[in-house]
């Protein structure tokens, strides 16, 4: 019934039908709901096609629309406030990504140099994949079942490519940059991967997903941090630290322009392709800006709790989710009224997010809490932390509280046969020379308390004096925002240990 209310909102709240945004905006809702009666949640490929990568129906039958709406009117109106329904224990997870086709959740673990694979329904641990040093950013291409992982240390700026069907590393891609890779966004239509490098000179890497090679290294404003792809317009949006305007990149020509002024330190950026809206969150102003994706003008500003949080969207129920690391909450914003409808208390420092549309769940990674919080509608089934019902034969450091005796046989079997036809042959236009990392021995400047992670503090203008510290949870996000990066301990080689 909640989805029905939002469908009707597209009709009533936006005036006459001819004045609506593109037809896909309202009919995609109807199409998705109708198809969901046939395809079970969690395995619904339409989940990917509707939102994750932007397929939309082009025309509708009036009879079909009438039947679907009539059926929805007959359904009971059941809607509960969002709450934490499960907690998935991890070794230390800055970000996560969900594959709606295989119903798999991937979480990066920078303290163990691994990626954890969880079942999207039971949240059971299925596999632990060893990758390069300190994995941080992550995204997935559901059409090719490939997972892309960026890394934190300046000494390891490759992108790791994982085969989702075998949970093995296929290759690593050298980005040619000298800074940590903060965010990754995949365009499944073009099979291109976009990566931000926190480079003072401003670097965005464009990768061909067919050949796993770098197509271009583009120069943008300083310290690009977060990135998102609009598959409908084939535009890429980049949020920066210390910059109040986001960058717009044309996915075909690589032309670069500036977007709306939305406040400095853009921690999260997301796009709702169905209604043509961009959402950005500024850590400086603590404002969620609502921007027209065509004119790039600010339409509304929503005050939220502070922090450099991430932003994701569930277009089926017209809600935007924003994490606030400083206050450890998740804010839920209605996209029709642009008002906060709920706040969900979290633990630790909530950071990266992704959304499961079929199950109406949001996955929030929390570094200090060493967990992925699962937020959904309704009361939590219990208060126990996630305990896998089976055990994967891997080397994960998180230990289940029970002692399973069975070995999982659940291995993704999808083998994509749809080979993207993208044949871009553009060559890299930038070749960076890496700066050797300092090898001096450094002494930690703080003794951590229980639950606090170590980070490598890089003094501005003096990177040779980088050293390990363990800040408290309040200052942890600020350190990450200003170029510091997570490490495994005081003697981590990535920080000269």
N, C-alpha and C positions, 0 to 999 in steps of 0.2 A: 504493500500500500504506500510505503514511503516513496518508492520509485514512481508509482502512479501520480502522487502529488507533484512530483517534479516534472513529469511529462506534461501534466495539465498546466503547470507553471509556465512551460514554454509557450503554450497557447494563450493563456490568460494574461500572464505577467508581461508578455512582450508584444501585446497588441494583436492586430489582425494577422492572419496567417501569412499573407504576402510580405509582411514586414519582419518576418522571423529571420534569424541568421540562416545560413545554408540549410537546405532541407535535411541534410544528414543530422543536424543538431537534434531535432525531435524524433525523426523517424529511426535513427540509429538506436534510440532507447527502445522503441517498440520492437524493432527487429531483434535486438539482443534478448529482450524478455521472451518473445515468442520462441526463439531458438533455444533458450535456456530450458524450456519444458522438454526438449528432446535430448539435450546434452547435459550430463551431470556436472555440478559445480566442481571446480578444481581441475577437471580434465577438459574443460570446454575450450576448444581452439578458438571459438568466437570471442572469448575473453581477450585473446591476443589481437585478433583481427579488429575488434571494435575499438579498443583503446590503446593497447601497448604500441601498436604499429599502424593504426589509423585507417583500416579498411572501413568503408561505409556503403550502405545501400544507396542507390541513386534514385529509385522511384518506388512508390508504394501502391498497393491495392487498397481502395477504400473499404472493401469488404474485410480484408485482413485487419486493417486498423480497427474497424468496428468490433470484430470478434475479440481481438486482444483486449481492448478497453473494456468490453462487456465482461470478459472473464476476470479482469482485475477488479472491477467493481464488486464482483461476487466474493472476492477474497477477504478474509478478516484483516483489519488494520492492526498490524502488530509491529511496533517499533520501540526499541529500547535505547537508552542512552549508551554511548560507547564506553567501554571499560576494558581493562587488561584482562583477557580471558586465558592467557597462558604466558609463561616465561621460559624461554629456551636458553639454557646455559651454554656459554661459549668461552673459549680461552681469552677473548679480548677482541671485540667486534666493532670497528668503526663504521662499517657500511654493509648493506645487503642488497640483493637483487632477487626478484621472483620471476620464474619462467611459467607463464600461465598455460602453456601447451603441455609440458611434462609435469606440472604441479610440483616443482622443486624450488626450494628456497636456498640461496647461496649466501654465506656470510664470510667476510674476510677476517682473519685472525692475525693481527700484526705481531703478536707476542710469540706465536709458534710458527710463523711463516707458512700458514696453511689456509685453505678454504674449506669450510664445513658445508655439507650438503644435507638438507633436511627435507622430509616429506611435508608437503604443503598442507596436508590434512591432519595427520597425527603429530607432526612436528618431531618425529623420531629422527635421530641421526642416522643417515644412510651411508655416508662416506666422508673421509677427510683427505683432501688432496694437497700434497706438498707443492708449494710454489716458491717463487723467489722471495727475497728479503722483504719483510714488513709489508705485506699486501694491505692496501688501503681502499681505493676506489674499485667499483665493480658494476658491470651491467651485462645484460644477456640479450642475445638475438634469438627469439623463440622460433623463428622460421628456419634457422640453420642449426639450432641447438648448440650454439657456441657461447661461451662465457669469457668475458674480457676483464682482466684484473690489472689495475695500476698499483704501483708501489711507492712507499714513502721516502726511503733514503735517497739522497742525491747521488749515492754511489751505485744505485740500481734503478735506472729510469726506463726499464723495459715494460712492455705490456705482455702479460702472460695470457695465452689463448688455451682454453680448456674445452675438450669435447664433452658435452653434457651427456652423451649416451654411454660413454665409457668411464667418465670421471677421471680422465687422464689429460696431462698437459700435451698439447699438440706442438706448440712452438712458443718462442718469445720474440717480441718485436722491439728492436732498439729504436727509441724515439729520437735519439740524437740531441736530447736536451740535458740540462744539468740541474734540474730541480724536481722535487717530488711531483707525482702525478695525482692531482687532487680529485678529479672527477672524470667519469666516462659516460658517454651517451651514444647509443647505437640507433642508426636509421635502418630498419629492416627492409624498407623499400629499395634503397640503393645499396644495401649491405656495406655501409660505410660506418666507421667507428671514429668518434670525435673525443679527444682527450685534452684536458687542460694541464699545463705544466706551470707550477707557481714560480715563474721566471720573472725577475724584475723587468726584463725586456718585453714580456708578454708573449707567450707561445701557446698556440692551439695546434694539435697534431691531428691530421686527417689520414685515416688508415683505410686501405682497401681490404674488406673482409673476405674477398675471394682469394687474394694472393697473400694476405697477411704482410703487406708491405706499406711503408709510409708513402702517401701520395704527395702531401704538402705539409710543411711546418709554417703556419701563418703567424704573422706578427700582429698582435692586438694590444690593447692597453695593458699596463703593468699588472702583474699578479692576478691572472685569471684563476678563478677558484671553482665555480660551479658551472655546469653546462647542461643544456636540454635541447632536444631536436623537435621541430614541428614537421611531422612527416607529410602533412597536407600541403604546406607551402615550401617544403624542403629548405627551411631556414634553421639556423642554429643560433641559440641565445647563450651568451656567456656572461656570468656575473663575476665581478672583480672585488678584491679587497682594496679599500681606500679609494674606490671609484664610485660615483653616484649614478652613472649611466651604464646600462648593460650593452654588450656588443652584439650586433646582428651580422651573421655570416651567411651569404648565399651559398647553398650547398652545391650548386652547379658551377658558378663562376668564381667562387671564393671571394667575391666582393665584400668589403667590410664597411659597416656603417654603425652609428650609435643609436641606441634606443632611448626610451624615456628616462627622465631623471627620477630615480626611485629611492635615493638614499645610499650612503656609502656602506661598504662591507656587506655585499649581497651574499648571504650565506646559502640561500636556496632559490631556485627558479624552476617553474613548472608551467606547462601550457595545457589548456583545455581546448583541444582542436574542434570539439563539437560546437562550441559557442564562440570560438575565436577570442580567447582571453589568455593573457600571460599573468602569472602571479610571482612576485618577487618579495623576499623578506630581507630587510636591512637590519643588521646587528647594531648599527649606530642609532637609528631612529626607532627601532622596534616596531616598524610599520610593515604590514603586508599590503603591497600595492597591487591594484587590479588594473591591468593595462589592456587596451584594445590592440589585438594582434595585427590589425591592418594599418591603423593610423599611428600606433605606438604612442598614444596619449593616455595619461593616467585617468581612469574613470572613478576610482574610489581608493580610500586609504583606511585600513583597518588596524587600530592599535592592538598590539599583542605583547605578552611578556617578553623580556629581553633575551638576547643571545643570538649567535650566528647559527640559526636553525635551518633544517632542510624543509623542503616543500614538496608534497605530492598531492595528486588529485584523484578522486573517484567520481568520474563524470556521470555514472549511473544514478547516484543519489545526490549529485551536485554538492559535494563537500570538498573542501580543501583542508589538508592537515599540515600543521606547522609545528616543528619541535623548537623548544626554547631551552638550550643547555643551561643557562644561568639559573632558571627557576625549576628545571626538571619537570616540565609539563608538556603535554600535547594539546594544542589548540585546534578546535574543529570550527571551520567557518562555512556558513551557508553561502553558496555562490549566487543565489537570487537576491538575498537581502544584504550580503556582504557584512554579516554580523557574526559574532562568536556564539555558537549554539551550545558548546560544551568544552570543558577542559578536563583532561585525564592526567592525574598525577603519575609520574614515573620515578625511577630511581637512577642515580648516577648522572652521567652526562649524555642525554639522548642526542643522537647525531643523525646518521643516514637512515633513509626510509624507502620502502617500496609498498605497493598496494596489490592485494589479491581481489580483483573485482568480483569473481564468481562467488567467493565466500564472504565478501564484504569485510575483509581483514586488512589491517595495516601492520606492517612489520617495522619496528623501531629498534635500531641498534644503539646500545648504551655502552660506552667504553669503560667507565669506572665500575659499573655494575656487572660487566662481563656477561651480558645477556642480550637477547633479542626479545623485546616485548611484543606480544601479539595483542592488538587492540581490535575488538569487534563489538557488536551490539548484543546486549544481554548480560546476565550475571555470569561470572566466571564459574566453570564447572567445579573447581576446587582451588585450594590455596597452595597446593604443592607445585614445586618447580617442575619443568619438563623432564620426564624420565622416559627414554626410548624403550619401546617394547621389544626391540631386537637390537643386536649389536653389530655394527659394521666392522669388518676386519681391516681396521686402519689404525693410525697412530695418534688419534685425537687425544688431547690432554684432558678434556672434560670427561669425567668418569660417571657413568650412570649410578644411581643410588641402589639399584637392584643388581642382580647378577644373572643376566640373561644367558641362556644356554643355546639358543637358536642362532643361526647365521642368516642374515637377511638375503632374500633372493630377489628383492625389488630393485631391478636395474632398469633405468629408462631404456626403452626399446625403440623409441622413435628414431628413424633414420631419414633425415630430410631428403626429399627427392626434388624439391623445388630449388633449383640452382639459380640464384639471382643473376640477372642478365647484365648487371652493371659491368661495363668494360672500360671504366675510366683508366686512361693511360698517362695522366698528367704526372710529371716528375717532381720530386721535392725541389722546392725553391729556396730552402734554407738548410745549411749544413752547420751544425753547432760543434764547437770544439769543447770537449769536456774539461772542466777544471779539476785537477787532482784534489781529492779530499785531504785535509790535514791529517798527519799521522802522530801528532804529539799526544802524549798521555795526559788525560784530563782527570781531574778529581771531582766526583760528584759534590754538588754544593748544597744538597739537602738530603735528609734522611726521611724516606717516605713512611707514612703511617699506613695501616692496613687498608688495602683496597685502592690505594692511589697508584697510578701507572707512572712509569718513567718516560720522560721525553728528552729529546736532544734540543737544548736551547742554543740558537744561533744568534749571537748579538748582531744587530743591524750594523752593517759596514765593517764587521770584523768576523767573518765566517771561520777564520783559522782558530778562533777562540771558542768554538762550539764545545759545549760540555753538557753532561747529563744532570738533570734536575728532576725533582718529583713534586710538582706544584699541587696545591689543594684543588678540589673539584670546582671551586668558584673561578679560579684563574686559569684552569686547564684550557677551556675553549679559547681564551684570549691568546694563549701561547700558540695554539694551532693556527689561529687566524693571522698571526704575525710571522709565520714562517718556520716555527718549531715543528718537530715531527715526533711521533711515538717511537720508542725503542723498547727492547726487551728487558734492559737492566742497566746498571751504572757502568758496566764494562762492555757494552754493545760495540762491536767494531765499527758500526755505521756512524757512531759518534766519537770515534777515536779511542774507544776502550781497548 
